[in-house]
Amino acid sequence: MKIKLINFNWIPMTDGTSFSETRIVGEHGITDIRGFAPRIEGDRWNYLVKYADGSSERIFNINRVLYFGKEERNNKEK
């Protein structure tokens, strides 16, 4: 399934709210997000975020992953 959004580094705030960083495909030059399972003991799940300029970042400490729905995928491929 194709990933649409990830939230990471969730932090609870003292006022009862919370904060987390977000990466969304299609915003701020993000072209793709892919998840990678741990390969050896000690590794963690991580997500590679690719940008239109060819750069990328690997993110750990994921709190939420949102996938494209079937209709969204079909509309983007047209």
N, C-alpha and C positions, 0 to 999 in steps of 0.2 A: 504494500500500500504506500502511496506517495504522501510524504509528510507536508503539511501546510504550515504548522506553527509549533514552536517549542517555547515553554516557559522554564526558566532556570534560576538558581540562586534565590529561592524563596526565603524571605525574612519576615517574621512576625514583628509588628511594631507595637510600642507600648500603649498606643491609643486604641488597640483592638483591630486595626487594619493590617494589611500585609503588603509587601512589595516583592516583585520578581521582575527579572529582565525577560524580554520577549524577542524572538526573531520570527518573521513572517515572510514566506515566499511571496515575491512581487512587491515588497516594500524595501526601501533603502538599498536597492540594487541586488537584493537576494534572489538568486535564480534557482537554488536547490538546497534541500536539507536532507541528509541521509544519516540513519542510525547504524551504529556498529556495536555488536555484542562483544563482551570480554572474550579474549582469545586464550589467555593463560591466567592462572591464579594471581590475584592482586590487581588485575585490570578491572576497569569499570565500563559500563555502558557509556558511550560518548556519541556526539552528533557532530557531523561536519557540515558547516554552513558555507556555501559557495556564493560568491558575488560576481556581478557582471564584469568587473574589471580583472577577473582572474584570481583575485585573492580569496582566501578561505580562512575560517577559524574553526577550531575544534572545541566543543563545549561539553563540560561534565556537569554533574549535579543537576540533572534534569528533574523537573517536578511535574511537567505535563507535556504530552505530545498530542497534537490534533492532526488528523489525517483528512485529506481531501475526500469528499463524498463522491460516489460514483458519477453523478450528474456533473459535478464540478470538474472532474477529470476529463469527461467527455467533451465538455464545452471548451476547456483549455487546449485540447488537442486539435480542434477544428481550425 
